[in-house]
């Protein structure tokens, strides 16, 4: 697998059902840690149209980028004029089942995590669920960033990116 084009960033799309918490957190983390090497996006198969307030609060508390985030449909990225992605990563089981074909045959992976928006309890318990998602994705994204993507063939890239989402893979870089 080679770089998309000289100087161009790797394009990554994180997919979830509502695009309101998990995919938003992953997008923000990759924007933060990926620098100019990656272009991060997120979308939902059934977008809620809003970012969960606790997700946004957490990202802001940690100084992570929030200015370009928004809940949107995956169909924004599947039209004839949509630029191709290098990677499409689903972060919930429902989105993995509904993931359409994307132009350009991107590397696909599933990094599923529980939905923090579904956690019940007081605000501290709910915020802890969001922190857990952020910590898990931070570890996965750091592993992803350390892959020698430009020197791997497509099959090796597919295997290694998918392995990052496996339950038994250590999540720290």
C-alpha positions, 0 to 999 in steps of 0.5 A: 500500500502506498501513500494516497499521493505525494503530500496528501493525507490518509483519509479516514472515516469513522462510522457509527449509527448516530454519529453523536459520541463514539465516531465523533470522539474517534474523529477528534482524536485522530485530528489531534494525534494524526497531524497533517498525515491524516484527514479524519471524518465521521458519519452515521448510518442513522445520524442523530443530528447532534453531538452528545453534550457529555462527549463534547464537554469531554473533548473540550475538557481535554483540549481536543478539536471540536470546531469541525465536528458535527453529526452527519449522514454517511451518504455525505461521503458516498455520492459520485463526487465524494473523494475516496477514503483510504480507511473506513472504520466502524465503531458500533455493531449496527454501523458495521452491519449497514456499512455500504461500499465506498469508492476506491476500496478503502481498508475497512475495520471494526473497532466496536465499543459500547455506546456511552450515551446508553449508560445510566446513572448520575452524571459522574457515572455517565461521564466515566463511560465517555472517558473510557471510550476516549481512552480506548480510542486513544490507544487504538489510534496511537497504534494505528498511527504507528503502523508503517502504512506506506510500506505495507501491502493492502492485505497486511494493512487490512489485517493490522488495522482490523487487529487493532479493534480485536478485544485481545489487542493491547490498547496502549501504544 
